[in-house]
Amino acid sequence: MPAGSSPKRERQYEHIKEGAKERGASTKTATRIAAATVNKERARAGESKTASPSSLRGKSPSVRGGQHSHSGATGRTKEQLYAEVKRRGISGRSTMTKSQLQHALAGKS
């Protein structure tokens, strides 16, 4: 945290850092996530001397939180999709591509 940060931002930083660690992130990654989140919040609230334009655009981290979680960069793997299709008893799954598996699960097949 930057020198002169408010106690609120210090608590927020620790809370985010601990949450990331509980989800399995390394200490280094958790520290980076917490610092980025708190710095963006500080910039949006006008608490920092300088703010990049990207810090002021879009949804704030607290609003956006969780919207990108649990799916990874490309969502579920083909193997995970296949297992779900198999569990639901959808036929023809052995020759389906990942995209076709996704459509089958969405009811678009």
Buried (B, 14 or more C-beta within 10 A) or exposed (E): BEEEBEEEBEEBBEEBBEBBBEEEBEEEBBBBBBBEBBBBBBBBEEBBEEBEEEBEEEEBBEEEEEEEEEEEEEEBEBEEBBBBBEEEEBEEBEEBEBEBBBEBBEEEB
